Amino acid sequence: MKSKVIILDTTLRDGEQALQASLSAKEKLRIALSLEKCGIDIIEAGFPISSPGDFKSVQAISRKIKNSKICSLARCLEKDIDIAGQAISASNNSRIHIFLATSTLHITSKLRKNFDEIIEMAIFSVKKALRYTNDVQFSCEDASRTTIDNLCRIVEKLIKSGVKTINIPDTVGYTIPNEICSIINQLFERVPNIHKAVISVHCHDDLGMAVGNSISAIQSGARQIEGTINGIGERAGNTALEEIIMAIKVREDILKVSTNIVHKEIYRTSKIVSQICNMPIPSNKAIVGSNAFAHSSGIHQDGVLKNRQNYEIMDPSSIGLKDVKLNLTSRSGRAAVKYYMDEMGYKKNDYNIDDLYAAFLKLADKKGQVFDYDLEALAFMNQQQEESDYFLLKFFSVQSISNGLSTASVKLLCGNKTYTESATTRNGPVDAIYQAINRITHFPIVLQKFQLVAKGRGKDALGQVDILVEYNNRKFHGIGLATDIIESSAQAMINILNIIWKLQQINKKLRK
Ligand SMILES: [Zn+2]
């Protein structure tokens, strides 16, 4: 019988902590639901001590997710472990993941302790965590730079104290494949109780070797792999789970292991994570990039036409990728919209059909034809907009003159009142419309990043504007989507203003 490799996804913890703007609890829950559907064994939902928001979202995920184990991260500190334990209390399938540095470099220069004290702290924390769940994972942070003698010593003690999963992280992405092989081989040879625990690896991609190292670790006996969808994460990112999962499937002949993953959900999960995290997938990205299955040279195209296996090692449909070409018009019904969303791999819980259909009709009137990528963009845009938005763009006009001056006028609905303002600037039409909006809303916002991408093809493609702003030392991310790029720019700003306005209302309520 083939043995199983457990997949631990840390998109919501290691991946999320590297995003420019943090995700809302609702967005994290949507990612968790899609990971569950994809058959992920363990979802590391967050680091609850890091913020009340993270605590709440780990709690919400623990309540909703039934088929994946929920894991909560903690340092070797009593309060961390208590908060982690409380956050997952609603789940009856949970894990606490404790981490502590074990390399001499980290323990002397960061923790200022000796190795005996490290072992003592670790064992004390494991005992504390075992009060909340019988499934405790321990990560020896910077394990790949820890001396093998120290690593063997602490691992034996940890297993004896009840740890079921020992994680060997390559925290700084420094290891190369045969090095990680040697570490794991030595653990198996030298730690007498090693068979009582699962060995896991958590690799970072600083040298582009996260996936290679993880595969090597499997060959040495590791049976849990940690990583993120699309490889998002600190610095160069984590092990890309879709790559590991497909490598295990495609090279089953050599690796002789399998996973519990529902492979046909991979493409959809990758898309959802990319959309929600606002992290575009490079076109040449393995497995899920838009060119991953495209053959451009004539010789290859010819070969593929004769027999796909000539140049294709995987069938695109095995990851849920379908070649959907559709052309909807305003005469298309709700069922047609739903049908094409199904075809693209989205399930009805992934989006709101009423909102999507309303937005679709509006766009179909404007553009005439609507394509699959338009539908996708609309479906995810609607998730960003709440029904009860306070600010609403009613009208705008912009004029740019060749002498460098731009003038914008806007009419905004604020609650139930309408205001009109205009502004003139030398910095172009987007700055003019932002200044006019600011004259109405008066939020001291600093624009940090502005990005425009065409969603779709041709001259009637939708323009998506992503902006990052700073307000009161916090970063906010807004998206606007329209055929007119000035309108997308304005909508992206209004998207953020609505988020800030809502936060202010919540704070006012809390202060009462
Ligand atoms: Zn990490």
Residues whose N, C-alpha, C, O or C-beta is under 5 A from the ligand:
A	BS01	ZN	D14
